[in-house]
Amino acid sequence: MIEPTGASERPISVAYFSMEVALDPAMPTYSGGLGVLAGDMLRAAADLGVPMAGITLLHRKGYFRQELDAEGQQRESPALWSPEQFLTLLPARVSVRIEDRPVAVQAWQYTIRGLNGHAVPVYFLDTAIDSNSPWDQTLTDHLYGGDARYRLAQEVVLGIGGMLMLRALGHDAVRTYHMNEGHSALLVLGLLRDLAWSGGLKDVVRAATDRIRQQCVFTTHTPVPAGHDQFPEELVRQVLGPALGEAIAASECCLQRTLNMTYLALYFSRYVNGVAMRHGEISRSMFPGYPINSITNGVHAPTWTTEPFQQLFDRRIPEWRRDNLYLRYAVSIPLAEIQHAHQEAKRRLLEEVERLSQVRLDPHTLTIGFARRATPYKRADLLFTDPERLRRMARRGLPLQIIYGGKAHPKDEGGKALIRRIFAAAANLRGDVPVVYLPEYDLRLAKLMCAGVDVWLNTPQKPQEASGTSGMKAALNGVPSLSILDGWWIEGHQEGVTGWSIDDAPEATSDATVEAQSLYNKLEFVIAPMFYRQPLAFAQICRSAIALNGSFFNANRMLQQYVQNAYNSRNNRPLTPA
């Protein structure tokens, strides 16, 4: 058990690298779950007193601003923001080589303060420096933008530039470099270069591999092979130069003349994990021969618990912020108080829905929430497989209203088409089942939605959900899930206790026809009748979601597992957080 430290600062022992980090709704430095997870990890480190620093890119133009027209056509524009309003520019500068030219990198700092005053710095790397060429100045502009050359150059800045910046800022005591996805895997080249006192990098790779591994930890989030960053060997040599290109070739991480960033991170890490039990199993099948463990994701409880429930927990379970396990004692909270807190959270959400969409929803109607990245495998439109079934439910006294949110990547035409299909379904159901799609889904809107709906819906195509965390946020606020048995829900699901499953075969691949039928049956014959006719029974499930899911699927528990199993693992000098 990690005991929180006091406010005294200690040398940084863990450097946490992530291409995106979500810290503030007004800082568009994230696109979705990966960045939100990173922000929650760093907040937990501040609360628990773990000597950690975060390293990411500044993304001066953010991910993008989303606009949706009346047909659901998505339009994108730059998410411009002013780093000066939130961050402190540091005097240190470093230089990385890209295409055989020096590129200067500066850093901005954001400081997270934990419950006991412990500080975790987050460094945002930035190449918008006058001495750089115009193209180089754009390298930290767009999150997941540009072509392969742009993306690889970004990863040079994050991995190698991030490692050099830590040294320049005086963080010489780093013992563990934690790569959150493969975007930062090039940091191993910086570590290799430190060991190449004489001779070439290629000659050092095999001799230094074990020493590098003792410094690196890797978390993979992607259960789909196409989702892992890959770059042609010719581009790697062009961007990194011949010496680093030869070093990568010597590491045997170029398969079929292609650098796979996940293989690079796997090869040079002493500890590797997936982000849920099932995801660990899938990752071991995708990358045979690598010992891949599992640490199931969690969310930062104080951040994602809405104010009405914060007040309730502060009154009934005052230890919950310090130790999230105390949320288990939510089983003792009177059901009427759970209902009252939820109704207040729902009121706040519906007021925001009306402000954003001019649609007034009914606070007494069963409200379904679905919000995540709009991409085909998430299947946001599975609920509309048979719209007449929803219409019949409404007409026989079991009405529904549905709130959607989420962005499609600018190049994801399938995701954009998905949004348009939801708009078309909303038009088809108008007058019987209100459907609202809220644009520009962000941290602020996520907190309102996860807390304010009555049921959280999740319909990924199995087995493509690595973990998922939106349902965890909902559970903290007493909102049960109706979800495909994939990702975290395999572990969090107790039928009729913490929520409900869609279909009941976690090992199988998806059958959309079977799953849609199961979804409708649960809604029509179990969930809606209980919501309208047995409100106390429904409230009991809400309370169990807090006690059983909220108390476990949190960043407090997650980080403790990382400290014990990854950072303090055998063959590494112990890290003592307290």
Secondary structure as UniProt FT lines:
FT   STRAND          14..18
FT   TURN            25..26
FT   HELIX           33..48
FT   STRAND          52..57
FT   TURN            60..61
FT   STRAND          65..68
FT   TURN            70..71
FT   STRAND          74..77
FT   HELIX           83..85
FT   STRAND          88..98
FT   TURN            99..100
FT   STRAND          101..113
FT   TURN            115..116
FT   STRAND          119..126
FT   TURN            130..131
FT   HELIX           134..137
FT   TURN            138..141
FT   TURN            143..144
FT   HELIX           148..156
FT   HELIX           157..161
FT   HELIX           162..168
FT   TURN            169..170
FT   TURN            172..173
FT   STRAND          176..180
FT   HELIX           182..184
FT   TURN            185..186
FT   HELIX           187..195
FT   HELIX           201..213
FT   TURN            214..215
FT   STRAND          216..219
FT   HELIX           225..227
FT   STRAND          230..232
FT   HELIX           233..240
FT   HELIX           242..250
FT   TURN            251..252
FT   STRAND          254..255
FT   TURN            256..257
FT   STRAND          258..260
FT   HELIX           261..267
FT   STRAND          271..274
FT   HELIX           277..286
FT   TURN            288..289
FT   STRAND          292..294
FT   HELIX           301..304
FT   HELIX           307..316
FT   TURN            318..322
FT   HELIX           324..332
FT   HELIX           335..357
FT   TURN            363..364
FT   STRAND          366..371
FT   HELIX           376..378
FT   TURN            380..381
FT   HELIX           382..384
FT   HELIX           387..395
FT   TURN            396..397
FT   STRAND          400..405
FT   TURN            410..411
FT   HELIX           413..429
FT   TURN            430..432
FT   STRAND          435..438
FT   HELIX           443..452
FT   STRAND          455..458
FT   TURN            462..463
FT   HELIX           470..476
FT   TURN            477..478
FT   STRAND          481..484
FT   TURN            487..488
FT   HELIX           489..492
FT   TURN            496..498
FT   STRAND          499..502
FT   TURN            506..507
FT   HELIX           512..522
FT   HELIX           523..527
FT   HELIX           528..533
FT   HELIX           535..544
FT   HELIX           545..550
FT   TURN            551..552
FT   HELIX           555..561
FT   HELIX           562..567
FT   TURN            570..571
//
